[in-house]
């Protein structure tokens, strides 16, 4: 059973995706005369949406045996045994 479990959601990243998607969608309308640029822009839009979805959520879990953290869908998940942790300190990130 976890002693600590927290899911952090980056709402700023999710909100930033909206204007990016609008710019890419608008650009694809102008490029619609040629199918290749429109398709390329839509591929970029899907890629950006995937990246935003993955990195918008970070989950941290602390149990008696390990520290587990990772992004959405288990991307870059790390498990660190408590025996490997030498020290910990609280920090505040400016951003």
N, C-alpha and C positions, 0 to 999 in steps of 0.2 A: 504494500500500500504506500503511495507516495506521501512524503512529508510536506512537499511543496509542489504545486502544479499551477502553471500560469501560461496563458496564451496571450501573447502581445500581438495586436493588430495595428498595422501601419495604415491608418485611414488616409493620411496625406498622400501616400503612394497610390492608393486606389482613386482618390479624387484627382490626382495628377494625370491618371490614365484617360480621363474623359476628354480634356482638351487635346491630348495627343491623338486619341482616336478620331476626334473631329477633324483635326488637321490632315491626318492620313486619309480619312474617308473623303474629305473635300478635294484633296489632291488626286485621289483615284477617279473622281468625277471629271476632272479636267483631263486626265489621261485616258479617259474611256474611249477616245477615238481609236487608240491602239490597245488591243487586249493584253499584250505582254506587260507594259508598265502598270496597268491597273491590277493585274494579277500579282505582280511583284509588290505593289503597295499593300495589297490585302494580305499577302504572306507576312510582310513586316508587321502589320497590325495584329495578326494572330500571334506572332512571336512576342511582341511587346505585351499583349494581353496575358500570355502564358508566363512571362517573366514577372509581371506585376502580381499575378495570382500566386505564384510560388513564394515570392519574397515579401509579400504583404503580411504574412503571419509567421511568428516565431513562437515555438512552444518550448518551455523549460520545465523539466521535472527533476526533483531531487528525491531519491529514496534512501534507505539505510545503506544501500550497497553502491549506488552510482548516481552520477549526474548525467542526464540525457537532455539534449537540445537539438532542434532541427526545424527547418522551415516546412511549409505546407507540403503535403503529399510525401513526407519523409525525405525530402531533398536535403542533402548534406547533413544527415542525422549523425550525431556523434554520441558515443557512450564513453564516459570516463569513470573508471572505478574510484570509489572514495579513497582507496589505499594509495592511488596515484596523486591525489591532491595534497600538496604540501601546505599551502596557505591560501587564504581568500581575503579580499578586502572590498569594501563598497566603493564604487566610483560613480560619478555623475557625468554622463556624456553631454557635451554642450549642445548637440543638435537634437 
